[in-house]
Amino acid sequence: LDELDRAIADGCARGFVKVLTVPGKDRILGVTIVGEHAGDLIAEYVMAMKHGLGLNKILGTIHIYPTLAEANKYAAGAWKRSTVTRGQHAFLEAFQDWRRGAGSLGGVLGQAIAMGRDRRPAYAPEHH
């Protein structure tokens, strides 16, 4: 919560959101929230778990800015970044270069073929 603008403005920027998921899936198994207003923040996860919605749905939900509820979207974003491989990242980079006119379609196709070979995480795990 120390990076959340609303928490900083309110002087309550201490705490964290921890989400447990099925390995390799966005299905939420459990959530721990420590900090002020944790009881309010966990409601979104309770609803998601009750209706079988995963972290991708939370990530795709518009969260009003600045609110503490953005912490839930930040947690979903951290999960999403942890699932991206270097191969996927390289493919998307080549695709975006091609769309901007800075790359070739052959480069995109080459990265698409190579994408499955490099399954190392694209982003280092976040430790706060």
N, C-alpha and C positions, 0 to 999 in steps of 0.2 A: 504493500500500500504506500510505500515511501515515494513512489514515482507518480502517484495518482494526483492530478491537479486539485481536485476537490478536497481530498484528504489533507493536502499541504495547506490549502487555503483555510480549512477548518481547524488546523493544528492537531490533527489526529492521524498523522501519516506513519503510524506504526502498526505492524501486523502483516498478515499474508493470507493468500487463498491457495489451498492445496487440493487438487482434484485427482482422484484415483480413477483410472480407466482400464478397460480391457486392453491388454497389450496389442498394439497395432490397430486399435479401433478407437472411435470417439465416444463409445458408450460409457456413460458415467456410472461408476460403482459406488463412489462416496466422495464427500467433500468435507474439508475442515477449513473453517474461516476463523482467524484470530484477529481481533481488533475491534474498534468501536463500530457499532451498527452491524455486527456480524449476523445477528438474527434477521435483519432486513435483507442483507445480501444473499443469504442462503436460500431464500424463497425461490429465486429463479432456478436454482439447481434442483430443488424439491419438485417443482413443476416439470422440469426437463426429465427427471428420472421417472416421475409418475407416468408421463406420456411417451416415454421411449425416445426422447430427443437427445442428440449427442452434442458434443462440443462444437461441431461444425455449425449447428443451428444457433447456438449461443454466439458464436463468432459472427454469423451473418445477421444477427439482430441489431437494429439501431439502438444504441444506448445514448441517452441524452447527455450532453456535455455542458458543464462539468457536474457529474454526479458520482457518488461512490459506487454505483452499479457498474460503472466502467471497469471496475476491478474484475468482474466476471468475464468481460470481453478480453481484458488483458491476459487472464489465465488461459482462456481458450486460444488466444493468439500464441502464447508460449507453447501450448501443446501442439498447435499446428506447425510452428517452426521446428519443433522437435521431430516431426514426422517427415520432413523434406530431406531427400537424399542429395548428395552432390551431383549425381547424374540428372536428377530432375531439375535442379537449379541450373545446371549447364544448358539443358535443353531449353528452359524458359528464357534464359539469357540470350541464347542464339535466336529464338523465336522473336523476342522483342527487338533485337538488333535488325532482323529481317524486316519486321513491320516498320521500323524507322528508316529503312533504306540503307542501313549500315552493315548488313550482312547478306548472305546468300541463302537461297532455298536449300541448296546442297548442304550448307552448314547446319541448317535446322534438321534436315533428314539424317545427317551423320550423327547429330546429338540424340535424335530420337532412337536410332539404332543402338547407340552406346549407353543410353539412359539406364538400362537395367544392370549394367556391369558395375557401376559405382554406387554402392548402397551405403556408403559412409554418410553420417549425418552432415548436412550442409551447414548447420549452425551449431556452435558450441552450446552445451547445456547451460542454462542460467542457474546460478547459485546465489541466493540472496540471504 
